[in-house]
């Protein structure tokens, strides 16, 4: 065989191997993953095959380690022990569609849906801060707030003042925010 034949055969073999690996990735990667995670892994494997493939093999498993599964089962039992009244017993006339969501929620999180909750969508930013500020001012036990971006500015001053006075009253205050996103905001 000449050098040209060997080069063509080895090149053709590499192309076939690459194609087989990509097809295997399409079959193996998506199951048991959120679509966004599956797409991210597939893009990594397709555009940087060696590094993407190695990273997938190292950290891409959707299965939890045994010790983490054990801890999750312990938490599920603890949550089930605290759950006294489910929404099904409080509101027996729930539609089948909603019952499916309730069932899935209990199977995945062990947390029952409960009655007595309410939610209100406030589209105006300042109005939503005013409502949250009023609720914080009436809090007696705890305040938990979660934001993607949180910044001290003229609009949020009353909100932060309410959090501070809640702490002074002895209320437990916890604030969860995305550090990276919030670090790009300027304080005044």
PLY file of the C-alpha trace (Angstrom):
ply
format ascii 1.0
element vertex 188
property float x
property float y
property float z
element edge 187
property int vertex1
property int vertex2
end_header
0.00 0.00 0.00
1.17 3.44 -0.78
1.32 6.33 1.67
-1.66 7.93 -0.10
-3.83 4.85 0.46
-2.84 4.65 4.13
-3.61 8.36 4.60
-7.01 8.03 2.89
-7.93 4.93 4.89
-6.88 6.45 8.21
-8.68 9.73 7.36
-11.81 7.84 6.35
-11.62 5.78 9.53
-11.30 8.95 11.62
-14.34 10.48 9.90
-16.39 7.31 10.48
-15.28 7.16 14.12
-16.21 10.84 14.59
-19.62 10.24 13.01
-20.23 7.18 15.20
-19.31 9.12 18.36
-21.63 11.99 17.41
-24.50 9.60 16.73
-23.85 7.86 20.04
-23.89 11.26 21.79
-27.26 12.09 20.22
-28.68 8.83 21.54
-26.98 8.74 24.97
-26.85 12.39 26.12
-30.50 13.69 26.02
-32.37 11.11 28.16
-33.06 12.11 31.79
-31.87 15.69 31.25
-33.55 19.00 30.84
-33.55 20.02 27.17
-31.24 22.96 27.84
-28.69 20.77 29.61
-28.84 18.14 26.86
-28.34 20.81 24.19
-25.40 22.30 26.05
-23.70 18.90 26.37
-24.33 18.06 22.71
-22.92 21.40 21.57
-19.83 20.90 23.73
-19.32 17.39 22.36
-19.89 18.48 18.74
-17.76 21.64 18.75
-14.95 20.56 21.07
-15.21 16.77 20.80
-12.29 15.63 22.91
-12.67 18.15 25.73
-16.48 18.10 25.60
-16.58 14.31 25.60
-14.16 14.04 28.51
-16.06 16.64 30.53
-19.32 14.80 29.85
-17.79 11.53 31.04
-16.40 13.21 34.17
-19.31 15.39 35.30
-22.22 14.79 32.94
-24.03 12.02 34.75
-27.65 12.90 35.58
-27.66 10.33 38.37
-26.97 11.40 41.92
-24.24 9.67 43.93
-25.42 7.07 46.47
-24.71 9.22 49.52
-26.67 12.10 47.97
-29.58 9.77 47.18
-29.52 8.54 50.78
-29.64 12.12 52.08
-32.50 12.93 49.68
-34.53 9.96 50.95
-33.94 11.07 54.55
-35.15 14.57 53.67
-38.18 13.16 51.85
-39.14 11.20 54.98
-38.62 14.27 57.19
-40.75 16.45 54.91
-43.48 13.83 54.76
-43.48 13.76 58.57
-44.07 17.52 58.75
-46.75 17.55 56.06
-50.00 17.34 57.93
-52.72 18.42 55.51
-52.46 18.14 51.78
-54.45 20.22 49.34
-56.37 17.11 48.25
-57.99 16.79 51.66
-58.59 20.54 51.94
-60.06 20.89 48.43
-61.42 17.55 47.16
-62.92 19.08 43.98
-59.56 19.59 42.21
-59.49 18.79 38.49
-57.64 15.71 37.23
-55.12 17.92 35.42
-54.16 19.63 38.67
-54.12 16.29 40.52
-51.45 15.13 38.05
-49.28 18.13 38.89
-49.81 17.53 42.62
-48.86 13.87 42.24
-45.73 14.68 40.23
-44.71 17.32 42.79
-45.06 14.85 45.66
-43.12 12.12 43.83
-40.27 14.42 42.84
-39.96 16.53 45.99
-41.99 14.75 48.70
-43.53 18.15 49.39
-47.30 18.20 49.41
-49.14 21.17 48.00
-51.07 22.90 50.73
-54.09 25.14 50.76
-54.32 28.64 52.14
-51.69 30.15 49.88
-52.22 33.09 47.59
-50.22 34.86 44.95
-50.59 38.17 43.19
-48.77 39.32 40.09
-47.71 42.95 40.27
-46.35 44.12 36.93
-45.08 47.51 38.11
-41.60 47.35 39.70
-42.05 50.17 42.19
-45.52 48.96 43.17
-44.13 45.46 43.83
-41.39 46.91 46.03
-43.99 48.94 47.94
-46.11 45.84 48.58
-43.06 43.83 49.70
-42.00 46.71 51.96
-45.46 46.80 53.58
-45.37 43.03 54.16
-41.89 43.26 55.69
-43.11 45.99 58.05
-45.80 43.60 59.39
-43.56 40.52 59.65
-43.27 39.01 63.13
-41.19 35.85 62.71
-39.15 35.84 59.51
-38.64 37.50 56.13
-37.16 35.54 53.23
-36.57 37.46 50.00
-34.98 36.25 46.81
-33.77 38.39 43.92
-31.72 37.83 40.82
-30.41 41.39 40.92
-30.58 43.47 44.07
-29.12 46.93 44.40
-29.38 49.76 46.87
-30.69 52.79 45.02
-33.34 55.47 45.45
-36.12 53.03 44.49
-35.07 50.31 46.95
-34.13 52.49 49.93
-37.50 52.02 51.68
-37.29 48.26 51.06
-33.85 48.05 52.70
-34.99 50.31 55.56
-37.91 47.92 56.18
-35.50 44.95 56.24
-33.28 46.77 58.72
-36.16 47.67 61.03
-37.39 44.07 60.87
-33.99 42.93 62.12
-34.16 45.49 64.93
-37.61 44.09 65.89
-36.03 40.63 66.20
-37.36 39.22 62.92
-35.09 36.74 61.16
-34.23 38.22 57.75
-32.66 36.23 54.95
-31.84 37.67 51.53
-30.82 35.47 48.60
-29.40 37.12 45.49
-27.18 36.31 42.57
-23.82 37.76 43.53
-22.43 38.01 40.02
-25.52 39.68 38.54
-25.89 42.06 41.48
-22.20 42.98 41.54
-22.63 44.78 38.22
-25.10 47.26 39.74
-23.88 50.56 41.03
-24.70 51.77 44.51
-25.47 55.44 44.99
0 1
1 2
2 3
3 4
4 5
5 6
6 7
7 8
8 9
9 10
10 11
11 12
12 13
13 14
14 15
15 16
16 17
17 18
18 19
19 20
20 21
21 22
22 23
23 24
24 25
25 26
26 27
27 28
28 29
29 30
30 31
31 32
32 33
33 34
34 35
35 36
36 37
37 38
38 39
39 40
40 41
41 42
42 43
43 44
44 45
45 46
46 47
47 48
48 49
49 50
50 51
51 52
52 53
53 54
54 55
55 56
56 57
57 58
58 59
59 60
60 61
61 62
62 63
63 64
64 65
65 66
66 67
67 68
68 69
69 70
70 71
71 72
72 73
73 74
74 75
75 76
76 77
77 78
78 79
79 80
80 81
81 82
82 83
83 84
84 85
85 86
86 87
87 88
88 89
89 90
90 91
91 92
92 93
93 94
94 95
95 96
96 97
97 98
98 99
99 100
100 101
101 102
102 103
103 104
104 105
105 106
106 107
107 108
108 109
109 110
110 111
111 112
112 113
113 114
114 115
115 116
116 117
117 118
118 119
119 120
120 121
121 122
122 123
123 124
124 125
125 126
126 127
127 128
128 129
129 130
130 131
131 132
132 133
133 134
134 135
135 136
136 137
137 138
138 139
139 140
140 141
141 142
142 143
143 144
144 145
145 146
146 147
147 148
148 149
149 150
150 151
151 152
152 153
153 154
154 155
155 156
156 157
157 158
158 159
159 160
160 161
161 162
162 163
163 164
164 165
165 166
166 167
167 168
168 169
169 170
170 171
171 172
172 173
173 174
174 175
175 176
176 177
177 178
178 179
179 180
180 181
181 182
182 183
183 184
184 185
185 186
186 187
